[in-house]
């Protein structure tokens, strides 16, 4: 048999094994059919494994035969592994992360799901070793999503030998095309729709299995519409007049015609006042309890100020109260201009560091409103870790709770509050970018 014949045979057997793996996944998990149809299968020689970019499932025929020799279940397991990366949008937003840590976190997340599903057709001989490896992490990571695992590893970095041990067990595919996935904006939206479809279909599957908890939590994470702190800040803007040229109502044709015809005499003058939507009256409450570090509080203020300053959202004269509170209000700093905000961020001292009770701060703000301290109060932003006592009655103004991170154990947020998560790694990333 010639080398060309051997190559054709290898490609033929590999494609058969890929199709068999595909059928195996559909038979055991019917809700995966849409996802499988979305991912185009494509042969790629010298890939030395399998990979996906969100559009294709690439495979090296020679490597597929090697996987089958290791254990027949390896082919379906690897196919499913790459497919789950797409379903959970692991390959999008890749360049903003610590890629080495993110790669491993994603691999652990999908492998944990596959093992929890406990399907004979994708079970591997060394799965017991994988389970033992994850045992210690399960005590600290309550929900095994890639995002939670990633944050765990950022706080608890692995030594080189441990990282290599994890990679040898959990890295079944290559992520070399994940950067390429950034170009596929339509693909990202398409995979989110597929994830939503699977989440709906999974309920039928769950009736016959009690081992899909991690699958559901990962789907919830992939389909959740996470509120953007920048967008929510717009709710604290108010309409007002400001001295500036109103380009929308100014006719430049008459203006330039007058200058050219009569020398220095325009036929129309620009309007001096313009209606704009900017920040003027609102309050920021800083949770200065013992659980909130001072450096994180200052970074939050810098982010908030940076967003407002970058968008030119401040009126010339503002009325912002920065209130420090734990289980009581310790200090209220009134800010009337951008210079005051700068001064507080640089030199403001933080007070408190006791327990957490949100009610005193709300009572204090209500008193400020009653005393007519604000002209047009738009709302309150409360930066906290989430472990506090909420008021029983809803305030008569918008209220945003900005949390340090997602935490299923913290008390439930009241219906009237707007929750938004500003993770510490997001804060650090923002600081580095300045």
C-alpha positions in Angstrom: 0.0 0.0 0.0 1.4 3.4 -1.0 1.7 6.4 1.3 -1.1 8.1 -0.6 -3.3 5.0 -0.1 -2.5 5.0 3.7 -3.3 8.7 3.9 -6.7 8.1 2.2 -7.5 5.2 4.5 -6.6 7.3 7.6 -8.8 10.1 6.5 -11.7 7.7 5.7 -11.5 6.0 9.1 -11.1 9.3 10.9 -14.2 10.7 9.3 -16.2 7.6 10.2 -15.1 8.0 13.8 -16.1 11.6 13.8 -19.5 10.8 12.4 -19.9 8.0 14.9 -19.0 10.4 17.7 -21.5 12.9 16.4 -24.3 10.2 16.4 -23.2 9.1 19.9 -23.7 12.7 21.2 -27.1 13.1 19.6 -28.4 9.7 20.8 -27.4 10.5 24.4 -28.2 14.2 24.3 -30.8 15.1 21.8 -30.8 18.8 22.8 -27.3 19.0 21.3 -28.5 18.5 17.7 -28.8 22.3 16.9 -25.3 22.9 18.3 -23.8 20.0 16.3 -25.4 21.3 13.1 -24.0 24.7 13.7 -20.4 23.5 14.0 -18.9 22.6 10.6 -16.5 19.6 10.6 -13.3 20.2 8.8 -10.1 18.1 8.3 -6.9 19.9 9.1 -3.6 18.0 8.8 -0.7 18.6 11.2 -3.1 20.1 13.8 -1.9 17.4 16.2 -5.3 17.3 17.9 -8.7 18.9 17.5 -9.8 22.6 17.8 -12.7 25.0 17.2 -13.0 28.6 16.4 -16.8 28.8 16.9 -17.5 28.1 13.3 -15.7 24.9 12.7 -14.6 21.7 14.5 -11.1 21.0 13.1 -9.6 17.6 13.4 -6.3 16.0 12.5 -7.2 12.5 11.0 -4.0 10.9 12.4 -4.7 12.2 15.9 -8.3 10.9 15.7 -7.0 7.4 15.1 -4.6 7.8 18.0 -7.4 8.9 20.3 -9.5 5.9 19.3 -6.5 3.6 20.1 -6.2 5.1 23.6 -9.9 4.4 24.2 -12.9 4.3 21.8 -14.8 6.8 23.9 -12.0 9.4 23.5 -13.3 10.6 20.1 -16.8 11.4 21.2 -15.5 12.9 24.5 -13.2 15.2 22.7 -15.9 16.3 20.2 -18.3 17.0 23.0 -15.5 18.9 24.9 -15.0 21.3 22.0 -18.7 21.6 21.4 -19.4 22.7 25.0 -16.7 25.4 24.7 -18.8 27.0 21.9 -22.1 26.5 23.8 -20.7 28.4 26.8 -19.1 31.1 24.6 -15.6 30.3 26.1 -13.9 31.4 22.9 -15.3 35.0 22.9 -13.7 37.9 24.8 -10.5 35.8 24.9 -8.0 38.5 24.4 -9.1 40.4 27.5 -8.1 37.6 29.8 -5.1 35.8 31.2 -5.3 33.2 28.4 -3.3 30.5 30.1 -5.5 30.6 33.2 -8.7 31.0 31.1 -7.8 28.0 28.9 -7.4 25.7 31.8 -10.5 27.0 33.6 -12.7 26.4 30.5 -11.3 22.9 30.1 -12.0 22.0 33.7 -15.6 23.4 33.5 -16.5 21.3 30.5 -14.8 18.2 31.7 -16.6 18.5 35.0 -20.0 18.7 33.2 -19.2 15.7 31.0 -18.3 13.6 34.1 -21.4 14.8 35.9 -23.6 13.6 33.0 -22.1 10.2 33.7 -22.7 8.7 30.2 -21.0 5.4 29.4 -20.4 6.5 25.8 -18.0 9.3 26.8 -16.6 8.0 30.1 -12.8 7.7 30.1 -10.7 5.2 32.0 -8.9 7.9 34.0 -12.0 9.9 35.0 -11.5 8.8 38.6 -8.2 10.6 38.6 -9.9 13.7 37.3 -12.5 13.6 40.0 -9.9 13.3 42.7 -8.0 16.3 41.2 -11.2 18.4 41.5 -12.1 17.3 45.0 -10.2 20.1 46.8 -11.5 22.8 44.5 -15.1 21.8 45.1 -14.9 23.1 48.7 -14.0 26.6 47.5 -15.8 26.9 44.1 -19.5 26.5 44.6 -20.5 26.8 41.0 -18.2 25.1 38.5 -18.5 27.7 35.7 -15.4 28.7 33.7 -15.7 32.3 35.1 -15.8 31.1 38.8 -12.9 28.7 38.2 -10.9 31.4 36.5 -11.4 33.8 39.5 -10.4 31.0 41.9 -7.1 30.4 40.0 -6.4 34.2 39.9 -6.6 34.2 43.7 -5.0 30.8 44.2 -2.4 30.5 41.4 -1.2 27.0 40.6 2.5 26.1 40.8 4.0 25.0 37.5 4.0 21.3 38.3 0.3 21.4 39.5 -0.7 23.4 36.4 0.9 20.8 34.1 -0.8 18.0 36.0 -4.2 19.7 35.5 -3.5 20.4 31.9 -2.6 16.7 31.2 -5.9 15.6 32.6 -8.4 18.3 31.4 -7.0 19.8 28.2 -8.5 17.6 25.4 -8.5 20.2 22.6 -6.4 23.1 21.4 -7.5 26.7 21.7 -5.2 28.1 19.0 -8.2 29.5 17.0 -10.0 31.2 19.9 -8.5 34.6 19.0 -9.9 34.1 15.5 -13.4 33.7 17.0 -13.3 37.4 17.9 -14.0 38.2 14.3 -17.2 36.2 14.3 -19.7 38.7 15.9 -22.6 36.9 14.2 -21.3 33.6 15.5 -21.2 34.9 19.0 -24.9 35.9 18.8 -25.8 32.6 17.1 -24.1 30.5 19.9 -26.0 32.5 22.6 -29.3 31.7 20.9 -28.2 28.0 20.7 -27.4 28.1 24.4 -30.8 29.5 25.2 -32.4 26.8 23.1 -30.5 24.1 24.9 -31.4 25.6 28.3 -35.0 25.3 27.3 -34.7 21.8 25.9 -32.6 20.5 28.8 -35.6 20.4 31.1 -36.8 17.3 29.3 -33.4 15.7 29.7 -33.3 16.6 33.4 -36.4 14.6 34.1 -34.4 11.5 33.4 -31.2 12.6 35.1 -30.1 14.2 38.3 -26.5 14.9 37.1 -27.0 18.0 35.0 -26.6 20.7 37.8 -23.2 22.0 36.4 -24.6 21.9 32.9 -27.5 24.2 33.9 -25.3 26.6 35.9 -22.9 27.0 32.9 -25.9 27.6 30.6 -27.3 30.2 33.0 -23.9 31.9 33.0 -23.6 31.8 29.2 -27.1 33.2 28.5 -27.3 35.7 31.3 -27.6 39.3 30.2 -25.1 40.9 32.5 -25.9 44.6 33.2 -23.3 47.1 32.1 -22.3 49.5 34.8 -21.7 52.2 32.2 -25.2 51.9 30.8 -26.9 51.8 34.2 -25.1 55.1 35.1 -27.2 56.8 32.5 -30.3 56.4 34.8 -28.6 58.9 37.1 -28.4 61.6 34.3 -30.9 64.4 34.1 -31.9 66.9 31.4 -30.7 70.5 31.8 -29.5 73.5 29.9 -25.8 74.3 29.6 -24.0 77.2 27.9 -22.6 75.8 24.6 -23.2 76.0 20.9 -26.3 74.0 19.9 -25.1 72.4 16.7 -28.5 70.7 16.1 -30.4 73.9 15.9 -27.8 76.1 14.3 -27.9 76.7 10.5 -24.3 76.9 9.3 -25.4 77.8 5.7 -26.8 81.2 6.8 -23.9 81.8 9.1 -21.2 81.2 6.5 -23.2 83.0 3.8 -23.3 86.2 5.9 -19.6 86.0 6.6 -18.7 85.6 2.9 -21.2 88.3 1.6 -21.0 91.0 4.3 -17.5 90.4 5.7 -17.6 90.0 9.4 -21.4 90.0 9.8 -23.1 86.5 10.2 -26.8 86.4 9.3 -27.5 84.1 12.3 -25.8 83.7 15.7 -25.4 80.3 17.3 -27.8 79.5 20.2 -26.0 79.8 23.5 -27.9 77.2 25.4 -28.3 73.5 24.7 -30.4 70.8 26.3 -28.1 68.1 27.5 -28.4 65.0 29.6 -25.7 64.9 32.3 -25.0 63.9 35.9 -26.0 66.5 38.5 -27.6 65.3 41.7 -27.0 61.8 43.1 -25.4 60.0 46.1 -22.6 57.3 46.3 -22.6 55.2 49.5 -19.4 53.4 50.2 -19.7 50.3 52.4 -16.7 50.8 54.7 -17.4 47.6 56.7 -14.5 45.3 57.6 -15.1 43.1 54.5 -14.5 45.9 52.0 -10.9 46.8 51.4 -9.9 50.4 51.1 -8.0 50.0 47.9 -11.0 48.3 46.2 -13.3 51.2 47.4 -10.9 53.8 45.9 -10.6 51.8 42.6 -14.4 51.7 42.4 -14.6 55.5 42.8 -11.9 55.9 40.1 -13.9 53.7 37.7 -17.1 55.6 38.4 -15.4 59.0 38.0 -13.6 57.8 34.9 -16.8 56.7 33.2 -18.5 60.0 33.9 -15.5 62.1 33.0 -14.7 60.2 29.8 -18.3 60.8 28.6 -18.3 64.4 29.6 -21.3 63.6 31.7 -20.9 66.2 34.5 -22.6 69.6 34.5 -20.2 72.4 35.4 -21.8 72.5 38.8 -22.8 69.2 40.4 -24.2 68.0 43.7 -22.8 64.6 44.5 -22.7 63.3 48.1 -20.1 60.5 48.9 -21.3 58.9 52.0 -19.3 56.4 54.1 -21.3 53.9 56.1 -21.0 50.5 57.7 -23.7 50.0 60.4 -23.9 53.8 60.7 -23.1 56.8 58.6 -19.6 58.1 59.4 -19.0 60.9 56.9 -20.7 62.8 54.1 -18.5 64.6 51.6 -20.3 67.0 49.3 -18.8 67.3 45.8 -19.7 70.3 43.7 -17.3 70.1 40.8 -14.8 67.7 39.1 -12.0 69.1 41.1 -13.7 68.0 44.3 -14.0 64.5 43.0 -10.3 64.5 42.1 -9.5 65.7 45.6 -11.6 63.1 47.4 -10.0 60.2 45.4 -6.5 61.4 46.1 -6.8 62.5 49.7 -10.2 61.3 51.1 -9.9 59.2 54.3 -12.1 56.1 54.7 -13.9 55.6 58.1 -15.8 52.7 59.6 -14.8 49.0 59.2 -17.5 47.6 61.4 -20.6 45.5 60.5 -22.9 46.2 57.5 -26.4 47.7 57.7 -27.8 49.5 54.7 -30.7 51.2 56.5 -28.8 54.1 58.1 -27.4 55.3 54.8 -30.9 55.3 53.2 -32.3 57.1 56.2 -29.6 59.7 55.9 -30.2 60.2 52.2 -34.0 60.5 52.8 -33.2 63.3 55.3 -31.0 65.1 52.8 -33.9 65.0 50.3 -36.4 66.2 53.0 -34.0 69.1 53.8 -34.0 70.0 50.1 -30.3 69.4 49.7 -30.9 68.2 46.1 -32.6 70.1 43.3 -33.4 67.0 41.3 -32.2 63.8 43.0 -31.7 61.0 40.5 -30.7 58.1 42.8 -28.2 56.3 44.9 -25.2 54.0 44.1 -24.3 51.7 47.0 -20.9 50.0 46.6 -20.8 46.9 48.8 -20.0 43.2 49.1 -23.7 42.4 49.5 -23.7 41.2 53.1 -25.9 43.7 54.8 -29.5 44.4 56.0 -31.7 46.0 53.3 -34.5 48.5 54.0 -37.9 46.9 54.1 -39.5 49.8 52.2 -38.6 50.7 48.6 -37.1 54.2 48.3 -38.7 56.7 46.0 -35.7 57.0 43.8 -33.5 54.7 41.7 -31.0 52.6 43.7 -28.1 50.6 42.3 -26.1 48.1 44.3 -22.7 47.6 42.9 -21.2 44.4 44.2 -17.6 43.3 44.4 -18.4 39.9 42.8 -21.1 37.4 42.2 -21.8 35.3 45.4 -24.8 32.9 45.7 -24.5 33.0 49.5 -25.2 36.7 50.0 -28.7 37.9 50.9 -31.2 38.3 48.1 -31.4 41.7 46.5 -34.8 43.4 46.9 -36.9 43.9 43.8 -36.5 47.6 43.8 -32.7 47.6 43.7 -30.7 47.4 40.4 -27.9 44.9 41.0 -24.6 45.1 39.0 -21.4 43.2 39.6 -18.1 45.0 39.3 -15.5 42.2 39.8 -12.1 43.0 41.4 -10.3 41.7 38.3 -12.4 44.1 36.2 -11.3 46.9 38.5 -7.6 46.0 38.3 -7.9 45.7 34.5 -9.5 49.2 34.3 -6.7 50.6 36.5 -3.9 49.1 34.3 -5.5 50.5 31.1 -5.2 54.1 32.4 
